[in-house]
Amino acid sequence: MDRAPVFLGHALVVPTAHVEHLLVADPEVVTEVMRRSQEVAIAAMDAYRADGILTVTNTIVSQSVPHLHVHVIARRRGDGLRGFLWPRKRYSSEDELLEYRDRLRGSLLDHSPPATD
């Protein structure tokens, strides 16, 4: 359980083995952490009669504990959590949106594993 919860019932899913953050975690660890996060989210929906769940993983910036963890936070409509995590921005144009999309696509291609025969 988070010691300073956003809402009561705010839980953390933390791998046992030390992993500093998402970017350096083995894919198997990420899969297991997300599988467990899903289990906790389903249980929290039931236990707290929540309307939804917010799952968050900080990576480097705003990561107060340098260990991979996922926050699982039960939500209710009208709970007041507006803009808590991020201020919304707008792209200045469709061209700017497409530029950012293309930069991300290029980086994904650069970091994708090579195709196997």
Secondary structure as a PSIPRED ss2 file (coil, helix, strand):
# PSIPRED VFORMAT (PSIPRED V4.0)

   1 M C   1.000  0.000  0.000
   2 D C   1.000  0.000  0.000
   3 R C   1.000  0.000  0.000
   4 A C   1.000  0.000  0.000
   5 P C   1.000  0.000  0.000
   6 V C   1.000  0.000  0.000
   7 F C   1.000  0.000  0.000
   8 L C   1.000  0.000  0.000
   9 G C   1.000  0.000  0.000
  10 H C   1.000  0.000  0.000
  11 A E   0.000  0.000  1.000
  12 L E   0.000  0.000  1.000
  13 V E   0.000  0.000  1.000
  14 V C   1.000  0.000  0.000
  15 P C   1.000  0.000  0.000
  16 T C   1.000  0.000  0.000
  17 A C   1.000  0.000  0.000
  18 H C   1.000  0.000  0.000
  19 V C   1.000  0.000  0.000
  20 E C   1.000  0.000  0.000
  21 H C   1.000  0.000  0.000
  22 L H   0.000  1.000  0.000
  23 L H   0.000  1.000  0.000
  24 V H   0.000  1.000  0.000
  25 A C   1.000  0.000  0.000
  26 D C   1.000  0.000  0.000
  27 P H   0.000  1.000  0.000
  28 E H   0.000  1.000  0.000
  29 V H   0.000  1.000  0.000
  30 V H   0.000  1.000  0.000
  31 T H   0.000  1.000  0.000
  32 E H   0.000  1.000  0.000
  33 V H   0.000  1.000  0.000
  34 M H   0.000  1.000  0.000
  35 R H   0.000  1.000  0.000
  36 R H   0.000  1.000  0.000
  37 S H   0.000  1.000  0.000
  38 Q H   0.000  1.000  0.000
  39 E H   0.000  1.000  0.000
  40 V H   0.000  1.000  0.000
  41 A H   0.000  1.000  0.000
  42 I H   0.000  1.000  0.000
  43 A H   0.000  1.000  0.000
  44 A H   0.000  1.000  0.000
  45 M H   0.000  1.000  0.000
  46 D H   0.000  1.000  0.000
  47 A H   0.000  1.000  0.000
  48 Y C   1.000  0.000  0.000
  49 R C   1.000  0.000  0.000
  50 A C   1.000  0.000  0.000
  51 D C   1.000  0.000  0.000
  52 G E   0.000  0.000  1.000
  53 I E   0.000  0.000  1.000
  54 L E   0.000  0.000  1.000
  55 T E   0.000  0.000  1.000
  56 V E   0.000  0.000  1.000
  57 T C   1.000  0.000  0.000
  58 N C   1.000  0.000  0.000
  59 T C   1.000  0.000  0.000
  60 I C   1.000  0.000  0.000
  61 V C   1.000  0.000  0.000
  62 S C   1.000  0.000  0.000
  63 Q C   1.000  0.000  0.000
  64 S C   1.000  0.000  0.000
  65 V C   1.000  0.000  0.000
  66 P C   1.000  0.000  0.000
  67 H C   1.000  0.000  0.000
  68 L C   1.000  0.000  0.000
  69 H C   1.000  0.000  0.000
  70 V E   0.000  0.000  1.000
  71 H E   0.000  0.000  1.000
  72 V E   0.000  0.000  1.000
  73 I E   0.000  0.000  1.000
  74 A E   0.000  0.000  1.000
  75 R E   0.000  0.000  1.000
  76 R C   1.000  0.000  0.000
  77 R C   1.000  0.000  0.000
  78 G C   1.000  0.000  0.000
  79 D C   1.000  0.000  0.000
  80 G C   1.000  0.000  0.000
  81 L C   1.000  0.000  0.000
  82 R C   1.000  0.000  0.000
  83 G C   1.000  0.000  0.000
  84 F C   1.000  0.000  0.000
  85 L C   1.000  0.000  0.000
  86 W C   1.000  0.000  0.000
  87 P C   1.000  0.000  0.000
  88 R C   1.000  0.000  0.000
  89 K C   1.000  0.000  0.000
  90 R C   1.000  0.000  0.000
  91 Y C   1.000  0.000  0.000
  92 S C   1.000  0.000  0.000
  93 S C   1.000  0.000  0.000
  94 E H   0.000  1.000  0.000
  95 D H   0.000  1.000  0.000
  96 E H   0.000  1.000  0.000
  97 L H   0.000  1.000  0.000
  98 L H   0.000  1.000  0.000
  99 E H   0.000  1.000  0.000
 100 Y H   0.000  1.000  0.000
 101 R H   0.000  1.000  0.000
 102 D H   0.000  1.000  0.000
 103 R H   0.000  1.000  0.000
 104 L H   0.000  1.000  0.000
 105 R H   0.000  1.000  0.000
 106 G H   0.000  1.000  0.000
 107 S H   0.000  1.000  0.000
 108 L H   0.000  1.000  0.000
 109 L H   0.000  1.000  0.000
 110 D H   0.000  1.000  0.000
 111 H H   0.000  1.000  0.000
 112 S C   1.000  0.000  0.000
 113 P C   1.000  0.000  0.000
 114 P C   1.000  0.000  0.000
 115 A C   1.000  0.000  0.000
 116 T C   1.000  0.000  0.000
 117 D C   1.000  0.000  0.000
